[in-house]
Protein backbone atom coordinates (compact mmCIF):
# COMPACT_ATOMS: atom_id res chain seq x y z
CA UNK A 1 0.00 0.00 0.00
CA UNK A 2 1.30 3.44 -0.92
CA UNK A 3 2.00 6.14 1.66
CA UNK A 4 -0.92 8.15 0.29
CA UNK A 5 -3.29 5.17 0.64
CA UNK A 6 -2.15 4.49 4.21
CA UNK A 7 -2.73 8.12 5.18
CA UNK A 8 -6.20 8.16 3.65
CA UNK A 9 -7.19 4.91 5.39
CA UNK A 10 -6.15 6.28 8.78
CA UNK A 11 -7.80 9.68 8.32
CA UNK A 12 -11.12 8.80 10.07
CA UNK A 13 -9.31 7.62 13.20
CA UNK A 14 -7.11 10.72 13.22
CA UNK A 15 -10.12 13.01 12.95
CA UNK A 16 -11.63 11.46 16.06
CA UNK A 17 -8.54 12.51 18.00
CA UNK A 18 -8.73 16.16 16.98
CA UNK A 19 -10.24 18.50 19.60
CA UNK A 20 -13.64 19.86 18.70
CA UNK A 21 -14.32 17.25 16.01
CA UNK A 22 -18.01 16.29 16.28
CA UNK A 23 -18.76 12.58 16.62
CA UNK A 24 -21.50 10.96 14.56
CA UNK A 25 -24.78 11.34 16.40
CA UNK A 26 -26.36 8.14 17.73
CA UNK A 27 -29.82 7.31 16.34
CA UNK A 28 -31.49 7.10 19.77
CA UNK A 29 -31.40 9.23 22.89
CA UNK A 30 -32.84 9.28 26.38
CA UNK A 31 -36.17 11.14 26.56
CA UNK A 32 -34.59 13.28 29.28
CA UNK A 33 -32.07 14.48 26.68
CA UNK A 34 -34.43 15.18 23.79
CA UNK A 35 -34.02 17.31 21.71
CA UNK A 36 -30.70 18.16 23.42
CA UNK A 37 -28.87 17.31 26.61
CA UNK A 38 -31.22 17.58 29.65
CA UNK A 39 -33.68 19.74 27.67
CA UNK A 40 -36.60 17.54 28.78
CA UNK A 41 -35.34 16.97 32.32
CA UNK A 42 -38.07 18.71 34.34
CA UNK A 43 -40.97 17.60 32.19
CA UNK A 44 -39.90 13.96 32.14
CA UNK A 45 -39.29 13.67 35.87
CA UNK A 46 -42.58 15.45 36.58
CA UNK A 47 -44.27 12.84 34.38
CA UNK A 48 -42.47 9.98 36.13
CA UNK A 49 -43.61 11.26 39.54
CA UNK A 50 -47.17 11.78 38.25
CA UNK A 51 -47.39 8.22 36.96
CA UNK A 52 -45.97 6.83 40.21
CA UNK A 53 -48.57 8.76 42.24
CA UNK A 54 -51.43 7.53 40.07
CA UNK A 55 -50.15 3.96 40.31
CA UNK A 56 -49.95 4.19 44.11
CA UNK A 57 -53.49 5.59 44.23
CA UNK A 58 -55.04 2.66 42.36
CA UNK A 59 -52.73 -0.08 43.62
CA UNK A 60 -54.10 -0.13 47.16
CA UNK A 61 -57.42 -1.56 46.00
CA UNK A 62 -56.05 -3.79 43.25
CA UNK A 63 -52.55 -5.24 42.85
CA UNK A 64 -51.39 -4.20 46.33
CA UNK A 65 -54.04 -6.36 48.00
CA UNK A 66 -52.06 -9.48 47.20
CA UNK A 67 -48.93 -11.10 48.48
CA UNK A 68 -46.65 -8.12 47.75
CA UNK A 69 -48.70 -5.39 49.35
CA UNK A 70 -45.94 -2.75 49.19
CA UNK A 71 -45.63 -2.89 45.40
CA UNK A 72 -44.32 0.44 44.11
CA UNK A 73 -43.05 2.12 40.95
CA UNK A 74 -39.30 2.61 41.27
CA UNK A 75 -38.12 4.12 37.97
CA UNK A 76 -39.23 4.95 34.43
CA UNK A 77 -36.93 5.39 31.45
CA UNK A 78 -37.75 6.00 27.77
CA UNK A 79 -35.75 6.16 24.55
CA UNK A 80 -36.43 8.42 21.59
CA UNK A 81 -35.80 7.93 17.87
CA UNK A 82 -34.06 11.28 17.45
CA UNK A 83 -34.62 11.63 13.70
CA UNK A 84 -38.36 10.92 13.92
CA UNK A 85 -38.92 12.59 17.33
CA UNK A 86 -40.80 9.47 18.43
CA UNK A 87 -40.69 7.57 21.70
CA UNK A 88 -39.13 4.25 20.81
CA UNK A 89 -39.33 2.22 24.03
CA UNK A 90 -40.20 2.72 27.69
CA UNK A 91 -39.50 0.48 30.66
CA UNK A 92 -41.25 1.02 33.97
CA UNK A 93 -39.60 -0.78 36.89
CA UNK A 94 -41.58 -1.96 39.92
CA UNK A 95 -40.39 -3.50 43.18
CA UNK A 96 -41.93 -5.19 46.21
CA UNK A 97 -40.72 -6.90 49.34
CA UNK A 98 -42.28 -9.64 51.44
CA UNK A 99 -40.75 -10.66 54.77
CA UNK A 100 -41.74 -13.45 57.12
CA UNK A 101 -40.54 -14.76 60.47
CA UNK A 102 -39.35 -18.34 60.87
CA UNK A 103 -41.09 -19.39 64.06
CA UNK A 104 -38.47 -21.96 65.04
CA UNK A 105 -35.34 -19.80 64.63
CA UNK A 106 -36.53 -16.20 64.69
CA UNK A 107 -34.79 -15.49 61.39
CA UNK A 108 -36.52 -12.97 59.15
CA UNK A 109 -36.63 -14.32 55.61
CA UNK A 110 -36.82 -11.81 52.74
CA UNK A 111 -38.46 -12.34 49.37
CA UNK A 112 -37.71 -9.29 47.20
CA UNK A 113 -39.13 -9.05 43.69
CA UNK A 114 -38.91 -6.66 40.76
CA UNK A 115 -40.73 -6.33 37.46
CA UNK A 116 -39.49 -4.50 34.34
CA UNK A 117 -42.66 -3.63 32.42
CA UNK A 118 -42.61 -2.38 28.82
CA UNK A 119 -45.12 0.38 28.09
CA UNK A 120 -47.39 -0.21 25.05
CA UNK A 121 -46.25 2.27 22.40
CA UNK A 122 -47.42 0.83 19.11
CA UNK A 123 -45.13 1.71 16.23
CA UNK A 124 -43.80 4.84 17.90
CA UNK A 125 -45.45 7.83 19.55
CA UNK A 126 -44.45 11.44 18.87
CA UNK A 127 -42.71 12.87 21.92
CA UNK A 128 -45.22 15.68 22.37
CA UNK A 129 -48.18 13.32 21.99
CA UNK A 130 -46.62 10.97 24.56
CA UNK A 131 -46.31 13.71 27.15
CA UNK A 132 -49.70 15.25 26.45
CA UNK A 133 -51.52 11.92 26.70
CA UNK A 134 -49.98 10.93 30.03
CA UNK A 135 -50.03 14.26 31.84
CA UNK A 136 -53.79 14.11 32.44
CA UNK A 137 -55.61 13.00 35.58
CA UNK A 138 -56.01 9.35 34.51
CA UNK A 139 -52.83 8.36 32.68
CA UNK A 140 -53.22 4.65 33.42
CA UNK A 141 -56.46 4.60 31.43
CA UNK A 142 -54.78 6.08 28.35
CA UNK A 143 -54.16 4.01 25.23
CA UNK A 144 -51.26 5.65 23.43
CA UNK A 145 -51.45 6.21 19.65
CA UNK A 146 -50.85 2.96 17.80
CA UNK A 147 -51.08 0.79 20.93
CA UNK A 148 -53.67 -1.95 21.43
CA UNK A 149 -54.06 -1.68 25.18
CA UNK A 150 -54.06 0.97 27.86
CA UNK A 151 -51.05 1.76 29.99
CA UNK A 152 -52.73 0.40 33.12
CA UNK A 153 -53.82 -2.85 31.47
CA UNK A 154 -50.33 -3.51 30.15
CA UNK A 155 -48.70 -2.83 33.52
CA UNK A 156 -51.28 -4.95 35.32
CA UNK A 157 -50.61 -7.88 32.99
CA UNK A 158 -46.87 -7.48 33.55
CA UNK A 159 -47.20 -7.44 37.34
CA UNK A 160 -49.55 -10.42 37.39
CA UNK A 161 -47.49 -12.57 35.03
CA UNK A 162 -46.51 -16.01 36.40
CA UNK A 163 -43.65 -15.73 38.86
CA UNK A 164 -41.74 -18.09 41.16
CA UNK A 165 -43.69 -19.11 44.27
CA UNK A 166 -43.00 -17.18 47.44
CA UNK A 167 -40.59 -18.70 49.93
CA UNK A 168 -42.34 -21.12 52.27
CA UNK A 169 -42.33 -20.09 55.93
CA UNK A 170 -43.61 -23.23 57.60
CA UNK A 171 -42.78 -24.26 61.13
CA UNK A 172 -43.77 -23.72 64.72
CA UNK A 173 -41.69 -22.40 67.54
CA UNK A 174 -41.17 -19.74 70.17
CA UNK A 175 -40.75 -16.76 67.80
CA UNK A 176 -43.44 -14.54 66.33
CA UNK A 177 -43.58 -11.54 64.06
CA UNK A 178 -43.25 -8.44 66.28
CA UNK A 179 -46.58 -7.25 64.94
CA UNK A 180 -48.15 -10.18 66.79
CA UNK A 181 -46.44 -9.61 70.11
CA UNK A 182 -47.57 -9.86 72.88
CA UNK A 183 -50.73 -11.12 71.14
CA UNK A 184 -51.83 -11.29 67.50
CA UNK A 185 -52.19 -7.78 66.06
CA UNK A 186 -51.29 -5.93 69.26
CA UNK A 187 -47.78 -5.14 68.09
CA UNK A 188 -48.88 -3.64 64.77
CA UNK A 189 -49.00 0.02 65.87
CA UNK A 190 -45.69 0.06 67.83
CA UNK A 191 -43.88 -1.74 65.01
CA UNK A 192 -45.32 0.67 62.43
CA UNK A 193 -44.23 3.68 64.51
CA UNK A 194 -40.67 2.32 64.74
CA UNK A 195 -40.52 1.61 61.01
CA UNK A 196 -41.87 5.06 60.11
CA UNK A 197 -39.28 6.75 62.33
CA UNK A 198 -36.45 4.83 60.67
CA UNK A 199 -37.80 5.47 57.15
CA UNK A 200 -38.02 9.21 57.82
CA UNK A 201 -34.44 9.19 59.06
CA UNK A 202 -33.27 7.22 56.03
CA UNK A 203 -35.04 9.56 53.62
CA UNK A 204 -33.45 12.58 55.33
CA UNK A 205 -29.89 11.30 55.05
CA UNK A 206 -29.99 9.27 51.84
CA UNK A 207 -29.43 12.20 49.48
CA UNK A 208 -26.06 12.97 51.08
CA UNK A 209 -25.01 9.38 51.76
CA UNK A 210 -26.30 6.16 50.21
CA UNK A 211 -28.16 7.88 47.36
CA UNK A 212 -24.99 9.59 46.10
CA UNK A 213 -23.76 6.33 44.62
CA UNK A 214 -24.75 4.31 41.59
CA UNK A 215 -28.31 3.73 42.76
CA UNK A 216 -29.47 7.28 43.39
CA UNK A 217 -33.12 6.27 43.90
CA UNK A 218 -32.61 3.92 46.86
CA UNK A 219 -35.86 3.29 48.68
CA UNK A 220 -36.59 1.67 52.02
CA UNK A 221 -39.05 -1.14 51.34
CA UNK A 222 -40.04 -2.99 54.51
CA UNK A 223 -38.90 -3.68 58.09
CA UNK A 224 -39.75 -6.86 59.97
CA UNK A 225 -38.66 -8.07 63.40
CA UNK A 226 -39.08 -11.28 65.36
CA UNK A 227 -39.66 -11.61 69.11
CA UNK A 228 -38.90 -14.59 71.34
CA UNK A 229 -42.22 -14.94 73.15
CA UNK A 230 -41.08 -16.71 76.36
CA UNK A 231 -38.42 -14.09 77.12
CA UNK A 232 -39.81 -11.01 75.37
CA UNK A 233 -36.47 -10.43 73.67
CA UNK A 234 -35.85 -9.38 70.08
CA UNK A 235 -34.75 -12.11 67.73
CA UNK A 236 -33.81 -10.45 64.43
CA UNK A 237 -34.80 -7.33 62.49
CA UNK A 238 -34.34 -7.13 58.71
CA UNK A 239 -34.84 -3.99 56.64
CA UNK A 240 -35.15 -4.30 52.86
CA UNK A 241 -34.17 -1.73 50.21
CA UNK A 242 -34.27 -1.42 46.43
CA UNK A 243 -32.52 0.78 43.88
CA UNK A 244 -32.07 0.91 40.13
CA UNK A 245 -30.22 2.51 37.27
CA UNK A 246 -32.09 2.34 33.96
CA UNK A 247 -30.25 3.55 30.86
CA UNK A 248 -30.86 3.97 27.14
CA UNK A 249 -28.72 2.13 24.59
CA UNK A 250 -28.26 4.96 22.08
CA UNK A 251 -27.38 2.53 19.29
CA UNK A 252 -30.48 0.33 19.54
CA UNK A 253 -33.02 2.33 21.55
CA UNK A 254 -33.37 -0.47 24.10
CA UNK A 255 -33.75 0.42 27.78
CA UNK A 256 -31.31 -1.55 29.91
CA UNK A 257 -32.11 -2.42 33.52
CA UNK A 258 -29.60 -2.52 36.36
CA UNK A 259 -31.53 -3.09 39.58
CA UNK A 260 -30.60 -4.36 43.02
CA UNK A 261 -32.25 -5.15 46.31
CA UNK A 262 -30.83 -5.59 49.79
CA UNK A 263 -31.96 -7.33 52.97
CA UNK A 264 -30.08 -5.65 55.83
CA UNK A 265 -30.13 -7.09 59.38
CA UNK A 266 -30.13 -4.41 62.07
CA UNK A 267 -27.04 -4.72 64.33
CA UNK A 268 -28.89 -5.80 67.48
CA UNK A 269 -27.15 -7.02 70.62
CA UNK A 270 -28.12 -10.59 71.57
CA UNK A 271 -30.83 -10.62 74.20
CA UNK A 272 -32.10 -7.09 73.54
CA UNK A 273 -35.44 -6.61 75.29
CA UNK A 274 -38.12 -5.88 72.70
CA UNK A 275 -39.79 -3.04 74.70
CA UNK A 276 -36.38 -1.39 75.11
CA UNK A 277 -35.71 -1.60 71.37
CA UNK A 278 -39.10 -0.10 70.59
CA UNK A 279 -38.48 2.77 72.99
CA UNK A 280 -35.03 3.44 71.53
CA UNK A 281 -35.99 3.57 67.86
CA UNK A 282 -38.48 6.41 68.02
CA UNK A 283 -38.44 10.04 66.98
CA UNK A 284 -36.48 12.07 64.46
CA UNK A 285 -33.07 10.70 65.52
CA UNK A 286 -34.01 7.02 65.56
CA UNK A 287 -31.64 6.01 62.77
CA UNK A 288 -28.70 7.71 64.55
CA UNK A 289 -29.48 6.46 68.07
CA UNK A 290 -27.09 3.93 69.61
CA UNK A 291 -28.82 0.57 69.91
CA UNK A 292 -29.16 -0.98 73.38
CA UNK A 293 -26.15 -3.02 74.42
CA UNK A 294 -24.07 -1.91 71.42
CA UNK A 295 -21.83 0.94 70.39
CA UNK A 296 -23.44 1.32 66.98
CA UNK A 297 -26.51 2.79 65.29
CA UNK A 298 -28.89 1.58 62.60
CA UNK A 299 -27.26 4.01 60.16
CA UNK A 300 -23.81 2.58 60.86
CA UNK A 301 -25.19 -0.90 60.41
CA UNK A 302 -26.59 0.02 57.00
CA UNK A 303 -23.21 1.26 55.75
CA UNK A 304 -21.93 -2.29 55.82
CA UNK A 305 -24.96 -3.58 53.90
CA UNK A 306 -25.87 -0.98 51.28
KACORHU-V441074 format. One record per residue. N is the residue number from 1. SS is DSSP state (@ for helix, = for strand, . for the rest). NEAR is the number of other C-alpha atoms within 10 Angstrom. D_CENTER is the distance of its C-alpha to the mean C-alpha in Angstrom with 1 decimal. Layout:
N,SS,NEAR,D_CENTER / N,SS,NEAR,D_CENTER
This chain:
1,.,5,57.0 / 2,.,7,58.6 / 3,@,8,57.3 / 4,@,8,56.6 / 5,@,10,54.6 / 6,@,10,52.5 / 7,@,11,51.8 / 8,@,11,50.8 / 9,@,11,48.4 / 10,@,10,46.6 / 11,@,11,46.4 / 12,@,10,42.9 / 13,@,9,41.5 / 14,@,11,43.6 / 15,@,13,42.4 / 16,@,13,38.7 / 17,@,9,39.8 / 18,.,9,41.6 / 19,.,7,39.9 / 20,.,8,39.0 / 21,.,9,39.2 / 22,.,9,36.5 / 23,.,8,34.4 / 24,.,7,34.3 / 25,.,10,31.5 / 26,.,14,28.7 / 27,.,15,28.7 / 28,=,24,25.1 / 29,=,28,22.9 / 30,=,27,19.5 / 31,@,29,19.8 / 32,@,20,19.1 / 33,@,16,22.2 / 34,.,19,24.5 / 35,.,16,27.5 / 36,.,12,27.3 / 37,.,12,24.9 / 38,.,13,22.5 / 39,.,13,24.9 / 40,.,15,22.3 / 41,@,13,19.8 / 42,@,11,20.2 / 43,@,13,20.7 / 44,@,19,17.7 / 45,@,15,15.2 / 46,@,12,17.2 / 47,@,18,16.9 / 48,@,19,13.1 / 49,@,15,13.1 / 50,@,18,16.0 / 51,@,22,14.5 / 52,@,18,11.5 / 53,@,14,14.3 / 54,@,14,16.4 / 55,@,20,14.0 / 56,@,17,13.6 / 57,@,11,17.4 / 58,@,13,18.3 / 59,@,17,15.9 / 60,.,14,17.7 / 61,.,10,20.9 / 62,.,11,19.7 / 63,@,18,16.8 / 64,@,16,15.6 / 65,@,12,19.1 / 66,.,11,18.7 / 67,.,12,17.6 / 68,.,18,13.9 / 69,.,15,14.6 / 70,.,19,11.3 / 71,.,25,9.7 / 72,=,20,7.5 / 73,=,20,6.8 / 74,=,24,3.8 / 75,=,22,6.6 / 76,=,25,10.2 / 77,=,23,12.9 / 78,=,23,16.5 / 79,=,26,19.7 / 80,=,29,23.2 / 81,=,24,26.6 / 82,.,23,28.2 / 83,.,10,31.7 / 84,.,14,31.3 / 85,.,18,28.7 / 86,=,21,26.8 / 87,=,27,23.1 / 88,=,26,23.0 / 89,=,24,19.6 / 90,=,23,16.2 / 91,=,23,13.0 / 92,=,22,10.4 / 93,=,22,7.2 / 94,=,22,6.4 / 95,=,26,5.5 / 96,=,24,8.2 / 97,=,26,10.4 / 98,=,21,14.2 / 99,=,22,16.5 / 100,=,21,20.3 / 101,=,26,23.3 / 102,.,21,25.9 / 103,.,20,29.1 / 104,.,14,31.4 / 105,.,17,29.5 / 106,.,22,27.2 / 107,.,20,24.3 / 108,=,24,20.8 / 109,=,18,19.3 / 110,=,22,15.6 / 111,=,17,14.4 / 112,=,21,10.7 / 113,=,18,10.0 / 114,=,19,8.1 / 115,=,21,10.0 / 116,=,20,10.8 / 117,=,18,13.2 / 118,=,19,16.0 / 119,.,22,17.4 / 120,.,24,21.2 / 121,.,23,23.1 / 122,.,16,26.5 / 123,.,12,28.4 / 124,.,20,26.8 / 125,=,23,26.3 / 126,=,17,27.9 / 127,@,19,25.4 / 128,@,11,27.2 / 129,@,13,27.3 / 130,@,16,23.6 / 131,@,15,22.9 / 132,@,12,25.8 / 133,@,15,24.9 / 134,@,20,21.4 / 135,.,15,22.2 / 136,.,14,24.2 / 137,.,11,23.8 / 138,.,14,22.8 / 139,@,20,20.7 / 140,@,19,19.6 / 141,@,14,23.3 / 142,.,16,24.0 / 143,.,20,25.3 / 144,.,21,25.1 / 145,.,17,28.4 / 146,.,12,29.3 / 147,.,16,26.6 / 148,.,12,27.8 / 149,.,18,25.2 / 150,.,18,23.2 / 151,@,20,19.6 / 152,@,19,18.9 / 153,@,16,21.0 / 154,@,17,19.4 / 155,@,23,15.8 / 156,@,16,17.5 / 157,@,11,19.3 / 158,@,16,16.3 / 159,@,18,14.5 / 160,.,10,17.9 / 161,.,9,19.0 / 162,.,8,20.5 / 163,.,9,18.3 / 164,.,6,19.5 / 165,.,7,21.0 / 166,.,13,19.3 / 167,.,12,20.8 / 168,.,9,24.2 / 169,.,13,24.9 / 170,.,10,28.6 / 171,.,10,31.2 / 172,.,11,33.1 / 173,.,12,33.7 / 174,.,15,33.9 / 175,=,27,30.2 / 176,=,26,28.3 / 177,=,29,24.9 / 178,@,27,25.4 / 179,@,20,24.9 / 180,@,17,28.1 / 181,.,21,30.2 / 182,.,14,33.1 / 183,.,12,33.2 / 184,.,12,30.8 / 185,.,12,28.6 / 186,.,13,30.3 / 187,.,15,27.6 / 188,@,15,24.9 / 189,@,11,25.5 / 190,@,17,26.0 / 191,@,20,22.8 / 192,@,14,20.8 / 193,@,15,22.5 / 194,@,20,21.7 / 195,@,21,18.0 / 196,@,19,18.0 / 197,@,17,20.0 / 198,@,25,17.7 / 199,@,20,14.6 / 200,@,16,16.8 / 201,@,18,18.0 / 202,@,22,14.7 / 203,@,15,13.6 / 204,@,12,17.2 / 205,@,13,17.2 / 206,@,16,13.9 / 207,.,14,15.0 / 208,.,10,18.1 / 209,.,12,16.9 / 210,@,18,13.7 / 211,@,17,11.9 / 212,@,12,15.1 / 213,.,12,14.3 / 214,.,12,12.8 / 215,.,17,9.1 / 216,.,15,9.9 / 217,.,18,6.7 / 218,.,24,6.3 / 219,=,20,6.0 / 220,=,20,8.7 / 221,=,21,8.4 / 222,=,20,12.1 / 223,=,26,15.4 / 224,=,23,18.4 / 225,=,25,21.9 / 226,=,28,25.1 / 227,=,28,28.6 / 228,=,24,31.9 / 229,.,20,34.0 / 230,.,8,37.5 / 231,.,12,36.8 / 232,.,16,34.2 / 233,=,19,32.2 / 234,=,26,28.5 / 235,=,26,27.6 / 236,=,25,24.0 / 237,=,23,20.8 / 238,=,22,17.4 / 239,=,23,14.2 / 240,=,23,10.8 / 241,=,20,7.7 / 242,=,24,4.5 / 243,=,20,4.4 / 244,=,21,5.8 / 245,=,19,9.2 / 246,=,18,10.7 / 247,=,19,14.5 / 248,=,22,17.7 / 249,.,16,20.6 / 250,.,18,23.4 / 251,.,11,26.0 / 252,.,14,24.7 / 253,.,23,22.3 / 254,.,19,19.7 / 255,=,22,15.9 / 256,=,14,14.8 / 257,=,17,11.4 / 258,=,12,10.6 / 259,=,18,7.6 / 260,=,16,8.0 / 261,=,22,8.0 / 262,=,18,10.8 / 263,=,24,13.4 / 264,=,20,15.5 / 265,=,20,19.0 / 266,.,20,20.5 / 267,.,19,23.7 / 268,.,20,26.2 / 269,.,16,29.9 / 270,.,13,31.6 / 271,.,14,33.3 / 272,.,19,31.5 / 273,=,18,32.7 / 274,@,21,30.0 / 275,@,12,31.6 / 276,@,13,31.8 / 277,@,16,28.1 / 278,@,15,27.3 / 279,@,12,29.7 / 280,@,17,28.3 / 281,.,25,24.6 / 282,.,18,25.3 / 283,.,16,25.4 / 284,.,15,23.9 / 285,.,14,24.6 / 286,@,24,23.2 / 287,@,25,20.7 / 288,@,16,23.7 / 289,.,18,26.4 / 290,=,17,28.1 / 291,.,21,27.7 / 292,.,18,31.0 / 293,.,12,33.0 / 294,.,12,30.9 / 295,.,11,30.9 / 296,.,16,27.1 / 297,=,19,24.3 / 298,@,21,20.8 / 299,@,19,19.6 / 300,@,16,21.9 / 301,@,16,20.7 / 302,@,18,17.0 / 303,@,11,18.4 / 304,.,8,19.6 / 305,.,11,16.4 / 306,.,15,13.6
